[in-house]
Amino acid sequence: MLLAFDYTQGLNSSMGNVTQPRFSLGMEYRGISFLPLRTGLSMGGRDGVRWAAGFALDFHAVCLDVATENIGMLFSRKIPQTVSVAAGLRIVI
């Protein structure tokens, strides 16, 4: 298991930057060696509270990461205006 803590704060408000601080706490759990499960919570900044989740398929030479930054929208009664999903592929040669 891996735990991570982040503190982010912009120094100015130009180009979408925010001067309000944001705190994030994340966790990765590898119950199966090639399938890390990830989740995290961020508070502050412009967005308030956000819950993120994701997973990876990690085969050492090839790794596919998939995540969303706001999984809480799935449990909201409101219809979400936006949905975000991120994916990344790493190939080690």
N, CA, C and O of each residue as an XYZ file, in Angstrom:
372
protein
N       0.846     -1.170      0.000
C       0.000      0.000      0.000
C       0.894      1.237      0.000
O       1.936      1.267      0.655
N       0.477      2.233     -0.731
C       1.196      3.501     -0.827
C       0.239      4.628     -0.447
O      -0.878      4.688     -0.961
N       0.664      5.519      0.446
C      -0.120      6.693      0.821
C       0.639      7.941      0.380
O       1.864      7.996      0.491
N      -0.081      8.939     -0.118
C       0.557     10.179     -0.571
C      -0.277     11.364     -0.111
O      -1.505     11.289     -0.066
N       0.400     12.466      0.233
C      -0.261     13.696      0.647
C       0.295     14.836     -0.202
O       1.503     14.910     -0.423
N      -0.576     15.726     -0.679
C      -0.185     16.859     -1.518
C      -0.749     18.151     -0.967
O      -1.859     18.181     -0.436
N       0.018     19.211     -1.096
C      -0.443     20.569     -0.815
C      -0.157     21.384     -2.070
O       0.985     21.444     -2.526
N      -1.189     22.011     -2.629
C      -1.036     22.802     -3.846
C      -1.631     24.181     -3.618
O      -2.731     24.308     -3.081
N      -0.894     25.222     -4.030
C      -1.409     26.587     -3.939
C      -0.735     27.429     -5.010
O       0.491     27.466     -5.110
N      -1.544     28.095     -5.797
C      -1.006     28.983     -6.817
C      -0.514     30.277     -6.204
O      -1.007     30.706     -5.161
N       0.448     30.890     -6.843
C       0.994     32.156     -6.360
C       0.307     33.365     -6.979
O       0.483     34.489     -6.508
N      -0.483     33.138     -8.042
C      -1.245     34.220     -8.671
C      -2.522     33.620     -9.238
O      -2.720     32.407     -9.165
N      -3.380     34.442     -9.795
C      -4.652     33.939    -10.326
C      -4.715     34.072    -11.846
O      -5.802     34.220    -12.405
N      -3.587     34.024    -12.511
C      -3.582     34.134    -13.969
C      -3.787     32.768    -14.619
O      -3.368     31.742    -14.084
N      -4.429     32.776    -15.766
C      -4.639     31.582    -16.605
C      -5.221     30.390    -15.843
O      -4.713     29.274    -15.959
N      -6.272     30.616    -15.074
C      -6.942     29.527    -14.385
C      -6.293     29.091    -13.093
O      -6.775     28.158    -12.452
N      -5.237     29.724    -12.698
C      -4.567     29.427    -11.438
C      -5.454     29.890    -10.283
O      -6.238     30.825    -10.443
N      -5.337     29.250     -9.128
C      -6.129     29.602     -7.956
C      -5.191     29.809     -6.778
O      -4.293     28.997     -6.553
N      -5.386     30.888     -6.023
C      -4.524     31.155     -4.874
C      -5.026     30.474     -3.600
O      -4.344     30.511     -2.576
N      -6.202     29.856     -3.645
C      -6.708     29.112     -2.488
C      -5.949     27.796     -2.366
O      -5.729     27.134     -3.380
N      -5.540     27.388     -1.160
C      -4.813     26.126     -1.008
C      -5.703     24.903     -1.247
O      -6.916     24.947     -1.038
N      -5.080     23.830     -1.683
C      -5.782     22.562     -1.919
C      -4.957     21.443     -1.301
O      -3.751     21.351     -1.533
N      -5.604     20.600     -0.520
C      -4.964     19.468      0.136
C      -5.498     18.184     -0.480
O      -6.700     18.055     -0.713
N      -4.612     17.241     -0.741
C      -5.014     15.972     -1.342
C      -4.372     14.816     -0.595
O      -3.219     14.894     -0.171
N      -5.135     13.743     -0.442
C      -4.653     12.517      0.176
C      -5.024     11.371     -0.745
O      -6.186     11.230     -1.126
N      -4.045     10.551     -1.107
C      -4.302      9.455     -2.031
C      -3.721      8.153     -1.540
O      -2.828      8.134     -0.693
N      -4.243      7.044     -2.088
C      -3.810      5.714     -1.687
C      -3.791      4.794     -2.902
O      -4.671      4.857     -3.760
N      -2.776      3.942     -2.960
C      -2.699      2.899     -3.977
C      -2.557      1.561     -3.266
O      -1.737      1.418     -2.359
N      -3.354      0.586     -3.677
C      -3.317     -0.748     -3.073
C      -3.092     -1.780     -4.172
O      -3.814     -1.799     -5.169
N      -2.093     -2.636     -3.989
C      -1.788     -3.686     -4.955
C      -2.092     -5.048     -4.341
O      -1.180     -5.749     -3.903
N      -3.357     -5.424     -4.305
C      -3.743     -6.758     -3.854
C      -3.310     -7.808     -4.862
O      -2.937     -8.925     -4.501
N      -3.366     -7.431     -6.126
C      -2.866     -8.238     -7.243
C      -1.730     -7.426     -7.847
O      -1.908     -6.243     -8.138
N      -0.578     -8.032     -8.039
C       0.633     -7.271     -8.391
C       0.499     -6.426     -9.662
O       1.093     -5.350     -9.736
N      -0.253     -6.874    -10.649
C      -0.355     -6.126    -11.907
C      -1.586     -5.211    -11.963
O      -1.818     -4.567    -12.986
N      -2.385     -5.141    -10.873
C      -3.620     -4.365    -10.883
C      -3.703     -3.433     -9.670
O      -4.450     -3.718     -8.735
N      -2.948     -2.319     -9.665
C      -3.065     -1.379     -8.552
C      -4.394     -0.614     -8.618
O      -4.793     -0.126     -9.675
N      -5.057     -0.524     -7.487
C      -6.292      0.244     -7.355
C      -5.958      1.533     -6.621
O      -5.219      1.515     -5.636
N      -6.499      2.656     -7.095
C      -6.135      3.960     -6.541
C      -7.385      4.757     -6.193
O      -8.400      4.688     -6.887
N      -7.292      5.513     -5.104
C      -8.366      6.415     -4.727
C      -7.771      7.595     -3.972
O      -6.680      7.499     -3.410
N      -8.482      8.685     -3.967
C      -7.981      9.863     -3.273
C      -9.078     10.877     -3.029
O     -10.148     10.820     -3.635
N      -8.797     11.799     -2.137
C      -9.734     12.844     -1.762
C      -8.979     14.166     -1.781
O      -7.879     14.260     -1.236
N      -9.561     15.188     -2.405
C      -8.950     16.515     -2.385
C      -9.965     17.513     -1.835
O     -11.164     17.416     -2.096
N      -9.454     18.473     -1.068
C     -10.305     19.489     -0.448
C      -9.676     20.858     -0.643
O      -8.462     21.016     -0.520
N     -10.510     21.847     -0.946
C     -10.036     23.213     -1.098
C      -9.960     23.624     -2.545
O     -10.500     22.956     -3.426
N      -9.290     24.720     -2.780
C      -9.177     25.238     -4.136
C     -10.519     25.714     -4.654
O     -11.397     26.065     -3.866
N     -10.687     25.731     -5.938
C     -11.918     26.196     -6.574
C     -13.025     25.141     -6.537
O     -14.204     25.493     -6.547
N     -12.666     23.859     -6.495
C     -13.644     22.784     -6.661
C     -14.236     22.247     -5.369
O     -15.154     21.429     -5.429
N     -13.760     22.664     -4.212
C     -14.293     22.130     -2.956
C     -13.760     20.733     -2.698
O     -12.549     20.510     -2.722
N     -14.656     19.796     -2.451
C     -14.254     18.418     -2.143
C     -14.454     17.547     -3.384
O     -15.514     17.581     -4.010
N     -13.434     16.772     -3.733
C     -13.495     15.848     -4.870
C     -12.964     14.494     -4.458
O     -11.991     14.403     -3.709
N     -13.602     13.438     -4.946
C     -13.163     12.069     -4.705
C     -12.728     11.492     -6.043
O     -13.504     11.491     -6.999
N     -11.501     11.002     -6.121
C     -10.953     10.439     -7.353
C     -10.761      8.935     -7.195
O     -10.593      8.432     -6.084
N     -10.788      8.230     -8.311
C     -10.558      6.786     -8.295
C      -9.955      6.363     -9.633
O     -10.157      7.014    -10.658
N      -9.218      5.267     -9.598
C      -8.617      4.763    -10.823
C      -7.968      3.417    -10.603
O      -7.975      2.869     -9.500
N      -7.405      2.897    -11.683
C      -6.705      1.620    -11.633
C      -5.647      1.617    -12.727
O      -5.606      2.505    -13.579
N      -4.808      0.620    -12.687
C      -3.797      0.455    -13.735
C      -3.660     -1.017    -14.070
O      -3.949     -1.887    -13.248
N      -3.222     -1.278    -15.268
C      -2.774     -2.610    -15.675
C      -1.273     -2.477    -15.881
O      -0.821     -1.936    -16.890
N      -0.507     -2.972    -14.921
C       0.935     -2.756    -14.887
C       1.674     -4.059    -15.180
O       1.774     -4.932    -14.317
N       2.186     -4.182    -16.392
C       2.927     -5.370    -16.813
C       4.406     -5.056    -17.012
O       5.037     -5.595    -17.921
N       4.964     -4.185    -16.167
C       6.367     -3.767    -16.155
C       6.784     -3.062    -17.445
O       7.141     -1.886    -17.390
N       6.754     -3.716    -18.582
C       7.164     -3.082    -19.835
C       6.059     -2.201    -20.403
O       6.345     -1.243    -21.121
N       4.808     -2.507    -20.093
C       3.657     -1.742    -20.564
C       2.733     -1.494    -19.377
O       2.411     -2.412    -18.622
N       2.312     -0.242    -19.224
C       1.406      0.108    -18.125
C       0.309      1.019    -18.657
O       0.594      2.040    -19.282
N      -0.942      0.651    -18.411
C      -2.093      1.456    -18.795
C      -2.757      1.968    -17.519
O      -3.167      1.177    -16.670
N      -2.863      3.303    -17.379
C      -3.507      3.948    -16.235
C      -4.840      4.543    -16.673
O      -4.932      5.149    -17.740
N      -5.879      4.368    -15.844
C      -7.202      4.938    -16.107
C      -7.723      5.529    -14.800
O      -7.630      4.890    -13.752
N      -8.277      6.757    -14.855
C      -8.763      7.410    -13.627
C      -9.812      8.460    -13.953
O      -9.941      8.910    -15.092
N     -10.551      8.833    -12.931
C     -11.458      9.973    -12.993
C     -11.207     10.832    -11.763
O     -10.884     10.304    -10.700
N     -11.350     12.139    -11.889
C     -11.049     13.035    -10.778
C     -12.263     13.360     -9.921
O     -12.117     14.000     -8.880
N     -13.458     12.936    -10.327
C     -14.649     13.286     -9.566
C     -15.652     12.145     -9.593
O     -16.703     12.253    -10.224
N     -15.333     11.058     -8.915
C     -16.226      9.902     -8.904
C     -17.488     10.166     -8.084
O     -18.478      9.448     -8.225
N     -17.460     11.181     -7.238
C     -18.637     11.537     -6.457
C     -19.832     11.923     -7.314
O     -20.970     11.859     -6.849
N     -19.591     12.328     -8.573
C     -20.697     12.707     -9.454
C     -21.609     11.514     -9.735
O     -22.775     11.709    -10.077
N     -21.114     10.302     -9.602
C     -21.938      9.114     -9.828
C     -23.011      8.962     -8.761
O     -24.039      8.329     -9.002
N     -22.781      9.535     -7.583
C     -23.708      9.407     -6.467
C     -24.545     10.665     -6.249
O     -25.293     10.750     -5.275
N     -24.425     11.628     -7.138
C     -25.167     12.877     -7.022
C     -26.556     12.726     -7.647
O     -26.726     11.973     -8.606
N     -27.531     13.428     -7.114
C     -28.878     13.406     -7.680
C     -28.964     14.280     -8.922
O     -29.855     14.102     -9.753
N     -28.036     15.225     -9.048
C     -28.014     16.113    -10.211
C     -27.398     15.380    -11.407
O     -26.565     14.489    -11.245
N     -27.816     15.765    -12.580
C     -27.197     15.236    -13.799
C     -25.882     15.978    -13.994
O     -25.877     17.207    -14.045
N     -24.757     15.253    -14.106
C     -23.468     15.951    -14.218
C     -23.362     16.748    -15.519
O     -23.779     16.294    -16.584
N     -22.794     17.946    -15.401
C     -22.575     18.794    -16.572
C     -21.336     18.355    -17.343
O     -21.291     18.452    -18.569
N     -20.330     17.871    -16.615
C     -19.102     17.402    -17.257
C     -18.661     16.092    -16.609
O     -18.947     15.832    -15.441
N     -17.980     15.300    -17.367
C     -17.416     14.037    -16.896
C     -15.965     14.013    -17.352
O     -15.660     14.354    -18.495
N     -15.077     13.610    -16.458
C     -13.674     13.551    -16.849
C     -13.127     12.147    -16.628
O     -13.346     11.526    -15.588
N     -12.424     11.677    -17.617
C     -11.729     10.393    -17.542
C     -10.367     10.618    -18.176
O     -10.253     11.229    -19.239
N      -9.332     10.114    -17.507
C      -7.972     10.255    -18.028
C      -7.369      8.865    -18.220
O      -7.643      7.941    -17.455
N      -6.556      8.739    -19.239
C      -5.863      7.474    -19.504
C      -4.438      7.798    -19.906
O      -4.172      8.812    -20.550
N      -3.541      6.933    -19.522
C      -2.140      7.100    -19.884
C      -1.521      5.745    -20.209
O      -1.880      4.730    -19.612
N      -0.614      5.738    -21.134
C       0.075      4.516    -21.531
C       1.578      4.736    -21.423
O       2.111      5.699    -21.974
N       2.253      3.853    -20.721
C       3.709      3.938    -20.579
C       4.317      2.663    -21.161
O       3.916      1.554    -20.808
N       5.279      2.834    -22.048
C       5.997      1.709    -22.650
C       7.464      1.871    -22.328
O       8.072      2.884    -22.673
N       8.041      0.873    -21.665
C       9.454      0.911    -21.281
C      10.238      0.084    -22.304
O       9.939     -1.085    -22.546
N      11.241      0.723    -22.890
C      12.054      0.019    -23.901
C      13.396     -0.337    -23.301
O      14.236     -0.932    -23.976
